[in-house]
């Protein structure tokens, strides 16, 4: 009898082993375990940021479909052409966000050097492999898809600033040991972007570098001196370009006869906002998207939001961005990691400055700069890079939750 029991036991054990190593059940079990280990029982801060981000991405897809359908139908005989590509970018970007959020904070810190090298390598390839779009050469083409390396360079710069300053936080008052290296790297990034004549992206990068350093506690006087120098260089770059000067003159003198061609986007964007009124003309009912506004699904998507959803809808979108920034600030205040806090500051400065510039351009407060609205405008590089940066913040919040944040100990 003992032998029979042993044989039965061995058969049951063998059956269990065979079942556990079944190929189909194995990968499903691993995915379930990965999801359970990484996304169960997280803090409210984690889910709030992830939820707001997901909402903006879905809302962006809806507005991209609405704003691009007519031009897509005319150009490609497919009203869903731009939308389908943007949906693919959204899936990839959300996957990147979830993957990065599953990494431990130490792993992300160890990847900083590799991220900086990769970001600069991609940007360095633009002068040799770049393609020109609307006068700017800041894209490279890979297998039929265009990639804008400058968007990923923003993420690597934020990671570098957070890593470098956090390692020398006690020396922050010494400009030579902390500020100079960071400003050299930031200046190199600006120079590479300006080689492609993309002034709008260069302005955002400058705001990220200086804004992050100021909020992180760097001495203000040397930063102001350097910022004035960069502003003067930017003005000289604008004066050296006939097209940029024409756009600036058209912005300053909108009633001049020569301004019509350069103010076309702004004027029709203003008409779209005016047509929307308080309550909007209804989702999908925009008239300005009928080839009246160039790049309407990209830089001027806020005009379609204002036309279709009205002042109320536009204010709700701005309010959701405010909630997103509030969530980022909440996570920053919970973090014990200097790297985490400074990285989140960089992400906040990026999202706030880019959103403000995009909306200001549509309202005519700034000349046309070609800056997308984060998480909403069409464009794969911008969407994936922004979601990757938010993934870093989610990883920081996981570290807060796992190790006990400052707010938890109060």
C-alpha positions as CSV (number, residue, x, y, z in Angstrom):
1,X,0.0,0.0,0.0
2,X,2.7,2.6,0.7
3,X,4.1,2.0,-2.7
4,X,0.7,2.6,-4.3
5,X,0.3,5.9,-2.3
6,X,3.8,7.0,-3.4
7,X,3.0,6.2,-7.0
8,X,-0.3,8.1,-6.8
9,X,1.5,11.0,-5.1
10,X,4.2,11.0,-7.8
11,X,1.5,11.0,-10.6
12,X,-0.3,13.9,-9.0
13,X,3.0,15.8,-8.6
14,X,3.9,15.1,-12.1
15,X,0.5,16.2,-13.3
16,X,0.9,19.5,-11.4
17,X,4.3,20.1,-12.8
18,X,3.1,19.3,-16.3
19,X,0.2,21.8,-15.9
20,X,2.5,24.5,-14.5
21,X,4.9,24.2,-17.4
22,X,2.1,24.2,-20.0
23,X,3.3,26.9,-22.5
24,X,-0.1,28.6,-22.8
25,X,-0.8,28.7,-19.0
26,X,2.8,29.8,-18.3
27,X,2.8,33.1,-20.1
28,X,-0.7,34.0,-18.9
29,X,0.4,33.3,-15.4
30,X,3.5,35.4,-15.8
31,X,1.5,38.3,-17.1
32,X,-1.1,38.0,-14.3
33,X,1.8,37.9,-11.7
34,X,3.5,41.0,-13.3
35,X,0.2,43.0,-13.3
36,X,-0.5,41.9,-9.7
37,X,3.0,42.7,-8.5
38,X,3.2,46.1,-10.2
39,X,-0.3,47.6,-10.2
40,X,-2.2,46.2,-7.3
41,X,-2.6,48.1,-4.0
42,X,-0.9,51.3,-5.2
43,X,-1.6,54.7,-3.6
44,X,-4.4,57.1,-4.6
45,X,-1.7,59.4,-6.0
46,X,-0.6,56.7,-8.5
47,X,-4.1,56.0,-9.7
48,X,-5.1,59.7,-9.9
49,X,-2.1,60.5,-12.1
50,X,-2.6,57.4,-14.2
51,X,-6.3,58.1,-14.6
52,X,-5.9,61.8,-15.5
53,X,-3.2,60.8,-18.1
54,X,-5.3,58.1,-19.6
55,X,-8.3,60.5,-19.8
56,X,-6.2,63.2,-21.7
57,X,-4.9,60.5,-24.1
58,X,-8.4,59.3,-24.9
59,X,-9.7,62.8,-25.2
60,X,-6.8,63.6,-27.5
61,X,-7.7,60.7,-29.7
62,X,-11.3,61.9,-30.0
63,X,-10.2,65.4,-30.9
64,X,-7.5,64.1,-33.4
65,X,-10.2,62.1,-35.1
66,X,-12.6,65.1,-35.2
67,X,-10.0,67.6,-36.4
68,X,-8.1,65.4,-38.9
69,X,-10.9,63.5,-40.6
70,X,-11.5,65.9,-43.5
71,X,-7.9,66.5,-44.4
72,X,-7.2,62.7,-44.0
73,X,-10.1,61.9,-46.4
74,X,-8.8,64.4,-49.0
75,X,-5.1,63.4,-48.8
76,X,-5.4,59.6,-48.2
77,X,-9.0,58.8,-49.1
78,X,-9.3,57.5,-45.5
79,X,-10.9,59.7,-42.8
80,X,-9.3,57.5,-40.1
81,X,-5.7,57.6,-41.4
82,X,-4.3,60.1,-38.9
83,X,-6.5,58.8,-36.1
84,X,-5.4,55.2,-36.7
85,X,-1.7,56.1,-36.5
86,X,-2.3,58.2,-33.4
87,X,-4.1,55.3,-31.8
88,X,-1.1,53.1,-32.5
89,X,1.2,55.8,-30.9
90,X,-1.1,55.9,-27.9
91,X,-1.0,52.1,-27.4
92,X,2.8,52.2,-27.7
93,X,3.1,55.2,-25.4
94,X,0.8,53.7,-22.7
95,X,2.8,50.5,-22.9
96,X,6.1,52.5,-22.4
97,X,4.5,54.3,-19.5
98,X,3.4,51.1,-17.8
99,X,6.8,49.4,-18.4
100,X,8.8,52.4,-17.0
101,X,6.4,52.7,-14.0
102,X,7.2,49.0,-13.2
103,X,10.9,49.7,-12.9
104,X,12.5,50.4,-9.5
105,X,13.8,53.9,-8.9
106,X,17.4,52.7,-8.6
107,X,17.1,51.0,-12.0
108,X,15.9,54.3,-13.6
109,X,18.8,56.2,-11.9
110,X,21.3,53.7,-13.3
111,X,19.8,54.2,-16.8
112,X,20.4,58.0,-16.8
113,X,23.8,57.9,-18.6
114,X,22.4,55.5,-21.3
115,X,19.3,57.7,-21.8
116,X,21.5,60.8,-22.2
117,X,23.8,59.1,-24.7
118,X,20.8,57.7,-26.7
119,X,19.0,61.1,-26.7
120,X,22.1,63.0,-28.0
121,X,22.9,60.2,-30.5
122,X,19.4,60.4,-32.0
123,X,19.6,64.2,-32.2
124,X,23.1,64.1,-33.7
125,X,21.7,61.9,-36.5
126,X,19.2,64.6,-37.6
127,X,21.7,66.7,-39.7
128,X,22.7,63.5,-41.6
129,X,19.4,61.6,-41.8
130,X,16.8,64.3,-41.1
131,X,13.9,65.2,-43.2
132,X,12.5,68.8,-43.5
133,X,8.9,69.5,-42.5
134,X,7.6,73.1,-42.8
135,X,11.1,74.6,-42.9
136,X,12.4,72.6,-39.8
137,X,14.8,69.7,-40.1
138,X,14.2,68.0,-36.8
139,X,12.7,64.6,-37.9
140,X,14.1,61.3,-39.0
141,X,12.2,58.7,-41.0
142,X,12.2,55.1,-39.9
143,X,10.2,52.4,-41.8
144,X,7.6,55.0,-42.9
145,X,7.2,56.6,-39.5
146,X,8.7,60.0,-38.6
147,X,10.6,60.4,-35.3
148,X,11.4,63.7,-33.6
149,X,14.5,63.0,-31.5
150,X,14.2,66.3,-29.7
151,X,11.1,65.1,-27.8
152,X,13.1,62.2,-26.3
153,X,16.0,64.5,-25.7
154,X,13.7,66.5,-23.3
155,X,13.2,63.3,-21.2
156,X,16.9,62.5,-21.1
157,X,17.8,66.1,-20.1
158,X,15.3,66.0,-17.2
159,X,16.8,62.7,-16.0
160,X,20.3,64.1,-16.3
161,X,19.5,67.2,-14.4
162,X,17.8,65.2,-11.6
163,X,20.7,62.8,-11.4
164,X,23.5,65.4,-11.5
165,X,22.0,67.9,-9.1
166,X,20.8,65.2,-6.6
167,X,24.4,63.8,-6.4
168,X,25.8,67.3,-5.7
169,X,22.9,68.8,-3.8
170,X,25.1,70.1,-1.0
171,X,27.2,72.0,-3.6
172,X,24.3,73.7,-5.4
173,X,25.6,77.1,-4.4
174,X,28.8,76.6,-6.3
175,X,28.1,77.5,-9.9
176,X,31.3,75.9,-11.3
177,X,30.6,72.4,-9.8
178,X,26.9,72.1,-10.4
179,X,25.4,74.8,-12.7
180,X,28.2,74.9,-15.3
181,X,28.1,71.2,-16.2
182,X,24.3,71.2,-16.4
183,X,24.3,74.3,-18.5
184,X,26.9,73.0,-20.9
185,X,24.8,69.8,-21.5
186,X,21.7,71.9,-21.8
187,X,23.4,74.3,-24.2
188,X,24.6,71.4,-26.3
189,X,21.1,70.2,-26.6
190,X,19.8,73.7,-27.6
191,X,22.5,74.0,-30.2
192,X,21.7,70.6,-31.8
193,X,18.0,71.5,-31.9
194,X,18.7,74.9,-33.4
195,X,20.7,73.2,-36.2
196,X,17.3,72.0,-37.4
197,X,15.9,75.5,-37.1
198,X,13.2,74.4,-34.6
199,X,13.0,77.5,-32.4
200,X,9.8,76.4,-30.6
201,X,11.3,73.2,-29.3
202,X,14.5,75.0,-28.4
203,X,12.5,77.5,-26.3
204,X,10.8,74.6,-24.4
205,X,14.1,72.9,-23.7
206,X,15.6,76.2,-22.4
207,X,12.5,76.6,-20.1
208,X,13.0,73.0,-18.9
209,X,16.6,73.5,-18.0
210,X,16.3,76.9,-16.4
211,X,13.0,76.3,-14.7
212,X,14.1,73.0,-13.2
213,X,17.3,74.5,-11.8
214,X,15.5,77.5,-10.3
215,X,12.8,75.5,-8.6
216,X,15.4,73.0,-7.4
217,X,17.1,75.8,-5.5
218,X,20.0,76.8,-7.7
219,X,21.4,80.3,-7.1
220,X,19.3,82.8,-9.1
221,X,21.9,85.4,-10.1
222,X,24.1,83.3,-12.4
223,X,21.1,81.6,-13.9
224,X,19.6,85.0,-14.8
225,X,22.8,86.0,-16.4
226,X,23.0,82.9,-18.5
227,X,19.3,83.1,-19.3
228,X,19.7,86.7,-20.6
229,X,22.6,85.5,-22.8
230,X,20.5,82.6,-24.2
231,X,17.6,85.0,-24.8
232,X,19.9,87.3,-26.8
233,X,21.2,84.4,-28.8
234,X,17.6,83.3,-29.5
235,X,16.7,86.9,-30.7
236,X,19.7,86.9,-33.0
237,X,18.6,83.5,-34.4
238,X,15.1,84.9,-35.0
239,X,16.6,88.0,-36.8
240,X,18.8,85.9,-38.9
241,X,15.8,84.1,-40.5
242,X,13.7,85.9,-43.0
243,X,10.7,83.6,-42.4
244,X,10.9,84.0,-38.6
245,X,11.1,87.7,-38.9
246,X,8.1,87.8,-41.3
247,X,6.1,85.8,-38.7
248,X,7.2,88.1,-35.9
249,X,6.3,91.2,-37.9
250,X,3.0,89.7,-38.9
251,X,2.3,89.0,-35.2
252,X,3.2,92.5,-34.2
253,X,1.3,94.1,-37.1
254,X,-1.7,91.8,-37.8
255,X,-3.5,94.5,-39.8
256,X,-0.7,94.9,-42.3
257,X,-1.4,93.7,-45.9
258,X,1.8,91.6,-45.9
259,X,0.7,89.8,-42.7
260,X,-2.2,87.8,-44.3
261,X,-0.1,84.8,-45.3
262,X,1.7,84.5,-42.0
263,X,-1.4,85.2,-39.8
264,X,-3.6,82.6,-41.6
265,X,-3.4,80.0,-38.8
266,X,-3.9,82.6,-36.0
267,X,-6.8,84.4,-37.8
268,X,-8.7,81.2,-38.6
269,X,-7.9,79.8,-35.1
270,X,-9.4,83.0,-33.6
271,X,-12.5,82.6,-35.9
272,X,-12.8,79.0,-34.6
273,X,-12.8,80.1,-31.0
274,X,-15.2,82.9,-31.7
275,X,-17.6,80.5,-33.5
276,X,-17.5,78.1,-30.6
277,X,-18.8,80.8,-28.1
278,X,-19.6,79.5,-24.7
279,X,-21.1,76.1,-25.4
280,X,-19.5,75.2,-28.7
281,X,-21.0,74.1,-32.0
282,X,-20.9,70.4,-31.0
283,X,-18.3,67.6,-31.3
284,X,-17.5,66.9,-34.9
285,X,-19.2,70.1,-36.2
286,X,-16.1,72.3,-36.7
287,X,-16.0,74.3,-39.9
288,X,-12.4,75.5,-39.5
289,X,-11.1,72.0,-39.8
290,X,-12.3,71.8,-43.4
291,X,-8.8,72.7,-44.6
292,X,-9.0,76.3,-43.2
293,X,-6.3,75.8,-40.5
294,X,-2.9,74.1,-41.5
295,X,-1.7,71.5,-39.0
296,X,-5.1,71.7,-37.2
297,X,-4.7,68.3,-35.5
298,X,-1.2,69.2,-34.3
299,X,-0.3,72.7,-33.1
300,X,-3.8,74.2,-33.5
301,X,-5.9,71.5,-32.0
302,X,-6.9,73.7,-29.1
303,X,-8.7,75.9,-31.7
304,X,-11.0,73.0,-32.7
305,X,-11.5,72.2,-29.0
306,X,-12.7,75.8,-28.5
307,X,-14.9,75.7,-31.6
308,X,-16.6,72.3,-31.0
309,X,-16.8,72.4,-27.1
310,X,-16.9,76.1,-26.6
311,X,-15.4,78.2,-23.8
312,X,-16.6,75.7,-21.2
313,X,-14.9,72.8,-22.9
314,X,-11.7,74.7,-23.3
315,X,-11.7,75.7,-19.6
316,X,-12.4,72.1,-18.6
317,X,-9.3,70.9,-20.6
318,X,-7.2,73.6,-18.9
319,X,-8.7,72.5,-15.6
320,X,-7.7,68.8,-16.3
321,X,-4.2,69.9,-17.0
322,X,-4.2,71.8,-13.7
323,X,-5.4,68.6,-11.9
324,X,-2.6,66.7,-13.6
325,X,0.0,69.2,-12.4
326,X,-1.5,69.1,-9.0
327,X,-1.1,65.3,-8.9
328,X,2.5,65.7,-10.0
329,X,3.1,68.2,-7.2
330,X,1.5,65.9,-4.7
331,X,3.8,63.0,-5.7
332,X,6.8,65.3,-5.6
333,X,6.0,66.5,-2.0
334,X,5.7,62.8,-0.9
335,X,9.1,61.8,-2.2
336,X,12.2,61.3,0.0
337,X,14.4,61.0,-3.1
338,X,16.2,64.1,-4.3
339,X,16.4,62.5,-7.8
340,X,12.7,61.9,-7.7
341,X,11.8,65.4,-6.6
342,X,14.0,67.1,-9.2
343,X,12.8,64.8,-12.0
344,X,9.2,65.6,-11.2
345,X,10.0,69.3,-11.2
346,X,11.4,68.9,-14.7
347,X,8.3,67.1,-15.9
348,X,6.0,69.8,-14.4
349,X,8.0,72.6,-16.0
350,X,7.8,70.7,-19.4
351,X,4.1,70.1,-19.3
352,X,3.2,73.6,-18.0
353,X,5.5,75.5,-20.3
354,X,4.6,73.6,-23.4
355,X,0.8,73.7,-22.7
356,X,1.0,77.4,-22.0
357,X,3.0,78.2,-25.2
358,X,0.6,76.1,-27.3
359,X,-2.5,77.8,-26.0
360,X,-0.8,81.2,-26.1
361,X,0.0,80.7,-29.8
362,X,-3.6,79.8,-30.6
363,X,-4.9,82.9,-28.7
364,X,-2.4,85.1,-30.5
365,X,-0.4,86.0,-27.4
366,X,2.7,84.5,-29.0
367,X,3.8,84.2,-32.7
368,X,3.4,80.7,-34.2
369,X,6.1,78.5,-32.8
370,X,5.0,74.9,-33.8
371,X,4.7,73.4,-30.3
372,X,2.1,70.6,-29.7
373,X,-0.3,70.4,-26.8
374,X,1.0,67.6,-24.5
375,X,-1.0,64.3,-24.6
376,X,-3.6,65.8,-27.0
377,X,-2.0,66.9,-30.2
378,X,-1.3,64.4,-33.0
379,X,2.3,63.3,-33.1
380,X,3.9,60.0,-32.0
381,X,7.2,61.3,-30.7
382,X,5.6,64.0,-28.4
383,X,3.0,61.5,-27.1
384,X,5.3,58.6,-26.4
385,X,8.0,60.9,-24.8
386,X,5.5,62.6,-22.6
387,X,4.0,59.3,-21.5
388,X,7.5,57.9,-20.8
389,X,8.2,60.9,-18.6
390,X,4.9,60.3,-16.7
391,X,6.0,56.7,-16.3
392,X,9.1,57.9,-14.5
393,X,6.8,59.9,-12.1
394,X,4.6,56.8,-11.5
395,X,7.8,54.8,-10.7
396,X,8.8,57.4,-8.2
397,X,5.3,57.2,-6.6
398,X,5.6,53.4,-6.4
399,X,8.9,54.0,-4.5
400,X,7.1,56.4,-2.2
401,X,4.4,53.9,-1.5
402,X,6.6,50.9,-1.0
403,X,9.2,52.6,1.2
404,X,7.0,55.0,3.1
405,X,6.9,58.6,2.0
406,X,7.4,61.6,4.1
407,X,3.6,62.3,4.2
408,X,3.0,58.7,5.4
409,X,5.3,59.3,8.4
410,X,3.6,62.5,9.5
